Amino acid sequence: MKKLITSAIAVASAGSAMAGSVTFTPPVAVIMDEPSRIGGSGAWLVPLIIVAVIALAVTKK
């Protein structure tokens, strides 16, 4: 009976030892870099052209 209890304790402790780590390791976050806008994107050019076309259409006789 003593050997049965000892073997049951050994099996239970070995099973919990192999279950995994106790500490939490968070997943690695992926960092995405946005491309830098160093020379300007030219987004101001489209509204400028629209304003110029409207100004030409209004002033043309």
N, CA, C and O atoms as a MOPAC input file, in Angstrom:
PM7 MOZYME 1SCF
protein

 N      0.82500 1    -1.19000 1     0.00000 1
 C      0.00000 1     0.00000 1     0.00000 1
 C      0.87100 1     1.25600 1     0.00000 1
 O      0.53900 1     2.26800 1    -0.61700 1
 N      2.00700 1     1.15600 1     0.71900 1
 C      2.90800 1     2.29200 1     0.80400 1
 C      3.52000 1     2.58900 1    -0.57200 1
 O      3.68300 1     3.75300 1    -0.93800 1
 N      3.85400 1     1.55500 1    -1.32300 1
 C      4.41900 1     1.74600 1    -2.66500 1
 C      3.37400 1     2.32000 1    -3.63100 1
 O      3.72400 1     3.09500 1    -4.52100 1
 N      2.11600 1     1.95600 1    -3.47200 1
 C      1.04400 1     2.47300 1    -4.31000 1
 C      0.85400 1     3.97500 1    -4.09500 1
 O      0.68100 1     4.72100 1    -5.05900 1
 N      0.88400 1     4.41500 1    -2.85900 1
 C      0.73700 1     5.84300 1    -2.55500 1
 C      1.94800 1     6.61300 1    -3.06100 1
 O      1.80800 1     7.70300 1    -3.61600 1
 N      3.14300 1     6.04500 1    -2.87100 1
 C      4.35800 1     6.70700 1    -3.34900 1
 C      4.36700 1     6.81800 1    -4.86400 1
 O      4.74600 1     7.86000 1    -5.40000 1
 N      3.96200 1     5.77800 1    -5.56000 1
 C      3.93900 1     5.83700 1    -7.02000 1
 C      2.85100 1     6.78400 1    -7.52500 1
 O      3.04200 1     7.44300 1    -8.54700 1
 N      1.72100 1     6.86600 1    -6.83400 1
 C      0.67000 1     7.80500 1    -7.23500 1
 C      1.12600 1     9.24300 1    -7.05500 1
 O      0.84000 1    10.09400 1    -7.89800 1
 N      1.83000 1     9.52300 1    -5.97200 1
 C      2.36500 1    10.87200 1    -5.75200 1
 C      3.41600 1    11.20200 1    -6.81200 1
 O      3.46000 1    12.32900 1    -7.30700 1
 N      4.25400 1    10.23800 1    -7.16200 1
 C      5.29600 1    10.46000 1    -8.17500 1
 C      4.67500 1    10.73900 1    -9.54400 1
 O      5.13800 1    11.61900 1   -10.26900 1
 N      3.64400 1    10.00000 1    -9.89200 1
 C      2.97500 1    10.20800 1   -11.18200 1
 C      2.28200 1    11.56500 1   -11.21500 1
 O      2.34200 1    12.26600 1   -12.22500 1
 N      1.62700 1    11.94100 1   -10.12400 1
 C      0.92200 1    13.22600 1   -10.07700 1
 C      1.89400 1    14.39200 1   -10.15400 1
 O      1.61800 1    15.37900 1   -10.83600 1
 N      3.03200 1    14.29400 1    -9.46300 1
 C      4.00100 1    15.39400 1    -9.49100 1
 C      4.70700 1    15.46200 1   -10.84200 1
 O      5.01400 1    16.55600 1   -11.31500 1
 N      4.96700 1    14.33000 1   -11.46600 1
 C      5.61100 1    14.33200 1   -12.78200 1
 C      4.65900 1    14.89200 1   -13.84100 1
 O      5.09900 1    15.57700 1   -14.76400 1
 N      3.37200 1    14.61000 1   -13.71700 1
 C      2.40100 1    15.13200 1   -14.68400 1
 C      2.27900 1    16.63300 1   -14.61000 1
 O      2.17000 1    17.29300 1   -15.64300 1
 N      2.29500 1    17.19000 1   -13.41100 1
 C      2.19500 1    18.64700 1   -13.28400 1
 C      3.50500 1    19.32100 1   -13.64800 1
 O      3.50500 1    20.47700 1   -14.07100 1
 N      4.62000 1    18.62200 1   -13.49100 1
 C      5.91000 1    19.20100 1   -13.86300 1
 C      6.04200 1    19.28800 1   -15.38100 1
 O      6.71300 1    20.19000 1   -15.88200 1
 N      5.43000 1    18.39100 1   -16.10900 1
 C      5.51300 1    18.39200 1   -17.55900 1
 C      4.39100 1    19.19700 1   -18.21600 1
 O      4.32600 1    19.26700 1   -19.44300 1
 N      3.51700 1    19.79700 1   -17.43000 1
 C      2.35800 1    20.47500 1   -17.99000 1
 C      2.72900 1    21.74500 1   -18.74200 1
 O      2.03600 1    22.11800 1   -19.68900 1
 N      3.78300 1    22.40500 1   -18.35100 1
 C      4.17300 1    23.62700 1   -19.02800 1
 C      4.81200 1    24.58100 1   -18.05100 1
 O      4.98200 1    24.26000 1   -16.87500 1
 N      5.16500 1    25.75700 1   -18.53600 1
 C      5.82900 1    26.71100 1   -17.65900 1
 C      4.80500 1    27.45900 1   -16.81300 1
 O      3.64000 1    27.59200 1   -17.19000 1
 N      5.25700 1    27.93600 1   -15.68000 1
 C      4.39200 1    28.66200 1   -14.77400 1
 C      4.33700 1    30.13600 1   -15.15500 1
 O      3.31600 1    30.79200 1   -14.94500 1
 N      5.41400 1    30.65600 1   -15.70700 1
 C      5.46700 1    32.07400 1   -16.04600 1
 C      4.74600 1    32.33000 1   -17.36000 1
 O      4.72900 1    31.48500 1   -18.25500 1
 N      4.15300 1    33.51000 1   -17.45800 1
 C      3.43900 1    33.91400 1   -18.67800 1
 C      4.40200 1    34.61000 1   -19.60800 1
 O      5.08400 1    35.55200 1   -19.20500 1
 N      4.46900 1    34.16200 1   -20.84500 1
 C      5.29100 1    34.82700 1   -21.84100 1
 C      4.36100 1    35.40400 1   -22.90600 1
 O      3.76600 1    34.65200 1   -23.67800 1
 N      4.22900 1    36.73600 1   -22.95500 1
 C      3.32100 1    37.34700 1   -23.92300 1
 C      3.84800 1    37.18500 1   -25.34600 1
 O      5.05600 1    37.06100 1   -25.54800 1
 N      2.95800 1    37.18300 1   -26.32500 1
 C      3.41400 1    37.06600 1   -27.71000 1
 C      4.16300 1    38.33100 1   -28.14700 1
 O      3.91800 1    39.42100 1   -27.62800 1
 N      5.04900 1    38.17200 1   -29.07700 1
 C      5.84800 1    39.29200 1   -29.56000 1
 C      4.97700 1    40.17200 1   -30.44700 1
 O      4.32300 1    39.68500 1   -31.36900 1
 N      4.97400 1    41.47200 1   -30.16100 1
 C      4.18000 1    42.41500 1   -30.94100 1
 C      4.91500 1    42.75100 1   -32.23500 1
 O      6.13300 1    42.93000 1   -32.23900 1
 N      4.16900 1    42.83500 1   -33.32500 1
 C      4.74500 1    43.17300 1   -34.61800 1
 C      4.67500 1    44.68600 1   -34.78600 1
 O      3.60400 1    45.28300 1   -34.68200 1
 N      5.82100 1    45.29700 1   -35.04400 1
 C      5.88000 1    46.74800 1   -35.22400 1
 C      5.96700 1    47.03200 1   -36.71800 1
 O      6.86400 1    46.55400 1   -37.41200 1
 N      5.01400 1    47.81900 1   -37.18600 1
 C      5.00900 1    48.16600 1   -38.60600 1
 C      5.40800 1    49.62600 1   -38.75200 1
 O      4.81200 1    50.50100 1   -38.12400 1
 N      6.40000 1    49.88800 1   -39.56500 1
 C      6.85100 1    51.25000 1   -39.80500 1
 C      6.11200 1    51.83200 1   -40.99400 1
 O      5.96200 1    51.19200 1   -42.03500 1
 N      5.64700 1    53.07900 1   -40.81100 1
 C      5.01600 1    53.76900 1   -41.93000 1
 C      6.09800 1    54.48400 1   -42.72900 1
 O      7.07000 1    54.97800 1   -42.15700 1
 N      5.93500 1    54.54100 1   -44.02700 1
 C      6.94600 1    55.26100 1   -44.81900 1
 C      6.89700 1    56.74900 1   -44.50800 1
 O      5.82500 1    57.33500 1   -44.35700 1
 N      8.06700 1    57.34000 1   -44.41700 1
 C      8.12100 1    58.76600 1   -44.09500 1
 C      7.84900 1    59.59300 1   -45.35400 1
 O      8.16700 1    59.19200 1   -46.47400 1
 N      7.25600 1    60.74700 1   -45.12600 1
 C      6.96600 1    61.65700 1   -46.23400 1
 C      7.96800 1    62.78900 1   -46.19500 1
 O      7.71900 1    63.82400 1   -45.57700 1
 N      9.07600 1    62.60300 1   -46.83600 1
 C     10.12900 1    63.60900 1   -46.77600 1
 C      9.94500 1    64.63000 1   -47.89300 1
 O     10.27000 1    65.75500 1   -47.51600 1
 N      9.60000 1    64.58500 1   -48.92300 1
 C      9.56100 1    65.65900 1   -49.90200 1
 C      8.18200 1    66.20500 1   -50.15300 1
 O      7.99900 1    66.94300 1   -51.12100 1
 N      7.21200 1    65.89000 1   -49.34700 1
 C      5.84600 1    66.30400 1   -49.61900 1
 C      5.19200 1    65.28400 1   -50.52700 1
 O      5.86400 1    64.61300 1   -51.31000 1
 N      3.90800 1    65.17200 1   -50.42100 1
 C      3.23700 1    64.14300 1   -51.20200 1
 C      2.54500 1    64.69700 1   -52.44200 1
 O      2.10700 1    63.92800 1   -53.29800 1
 N      2.44200 1    65.99400 1   -52.54900 1
 C      1.76300 1    66.57100 1   -53.69400 1
 C      0.26300 1    66.58400 1   -53.54400 1
 O     -0.45100 1    66.82100 1   -54.51900 1
 N     -0.24400 1    66.33200 1   -52.32500 1
 C     -1.68100 1    66.31300 1   -52.10500 1
 C     -2.27900 1    67.71800 1   -52.18200 1
 O     -3.48700 1    67.86200 1   -52.36900 1
 N     -1.47200 1    68.72600 1   -52.04500 1
 C     -1.95900 1    70.09900 1   -52.14000 1
 C     -2.17600 1    70.50800 1   -53.59300 1
 O     -2.84600 1    71.50600 1   -53.85900 1
 N     -1.62300 1    69.75600 1   -54.52800 1
 C     -1.68700 1    70.12300 1   -55.94500 1
 C     -3.09000 1    69.95000 1   -56.52100 1
 O     -3.51200 1    70.76900 1   -57.33700 1
 N     -3.81900 1    68.92200 1   -56.12600 1
 C     -5.15800 1    68.66600 1   -56.66000 1
 C     -6.14100 1    69.76700 1   -56.25900 1
 O     -6.85100 1    70.26700 1   -57.13200 1
 N     -6.22500 1    70.17400 1   -54.98500 1
 C     -7.13600 1    71.27400 1   -54.66100 1
 C     -6.74400 1    72.58900 1   -55.34400 1
 O     -7.61100 1    73.39000 1   -55.69300 1
 N     -5.43500 1    72.80900 1   -55.53400 1
 C     -4.99000 1    74.02200 1   -56.21500 1
 C     -5.45600 1    74.03400 1   -57.66500 1
 O     -5.86500 1    75.08000 1   -58.16800 1
 N     -5.40200 1    72.90700 1   -58.33700 1
 C     -5.87100 1    72.81900 1   -59.72200 1
 C     -7.37700 1    73.02500 1   -59.79500 1
 O     -7.87100 1    73.68400 1   -60.71100 1
 N     -8.11600 1    72.46300 1   -58.82900 1
 C     -9.57800 1    72.64000 1   -58.82000 1
 C     -9.94100 1    74.09600 1   -58.61600 1
 O    -10.83700 1    74.61000 1   -59.28500 1
 N     -9.25700 1    74.76900 1   -57.70200 1
 C     -9.52400 1    76.19400 1   -57.47000 1
 C     -9.17100 1    77.00200 1   -58.70900 1
 O     -9.89500 1    77.93600 1   -59.05400 1
 N     -8.08200 1    76.66900 1   -59.38500 1
 C     -7.68300 1    77.39900 1   -60.58500 1
 C     -8.69500 1    77.19600 1   -61.70600 1
 O     -9.00000 1    78.14400 1   -62.43000 1
 N     -9.22300 1    75.98700 1   -61.86900 1
 C    -10.21000 1    75.73400 1   -62.92000 1
 C    -11.50400 1    76.47700 1   -62.61500 1
 O    -12.11800 1    77.04600 1   -63.51800 1
 N    -11.92400 1    76.47900 1   -61.35700 1
 C    -13.15000 1    77.22100 1   -60.98600 1
 C    -12.94400 1    78.71700 1   -61.19300 1
 O    -13.83900 1    79.40800 1   -61.68100 1
 N    -11.77000 1    79.21600 1   -60.82400 1
 C    -11.49600 1    80.65300 1   -61.01600 1
 C    -11.49000 1    81.00500 1   -62.50000 1
 O    -11.99500 1    82.06300 1   -62.87600 1
 N    -10.93800 1    80.15800 1   -63.34200 1
 C    -10.93600 1    80.42100 1   -64.77800 1
 C    -12.34700 1    80.34600 1   -65.36100 1
 O    -12.69400 1    81.12600 1   -66.24800 1
 N    -13.15400 1    79.41600 1   -64.86700 1
 C    -14.51300 1    79.27300 1   -65.38600 1
 C    -15.37300 1    80.45700 1   -64.98300 1
 O    -16.23700 1    80.87800 1   -65.75100 1
 N    -15.15900 1    80.99300 1   -63.81700 1
 C    -15.97200 1    82.12100 1   -63.35200 1
 C    -15.55500 1    83.41200 1   -64.03800 1
 O    -16.41700 1    84.22600 1   -64.37100 1
 N    -14.26800 1    83.62700 1   -64.26100 1
 C    -13.79700 1    84.88600 1   -64.83500 1
 C    -13.85100 1    84.89400 1   -66.36200 1
 O    -13.72400 1    85.96900 1   -66.94900 1
 N    -14.02500 1    83.79400 1   -67.01600 1
 C    -14.03600 1    83.74400 1   -68.46400 1
 C    -15.35500 1    84.31600 1   -68.99200 1
 O    -16.43000 1    83.98100 1   -68.49500 1
 N    -15.25800 1    85.18100 1   -70.00400 1
 C    -16.47400 1    85.78700 1   -70.56800 1
 C    -16.70900 1    85.37400 1   -71.98500 1
 O    -17.68800 1    85.79800 1   -72.59800 1

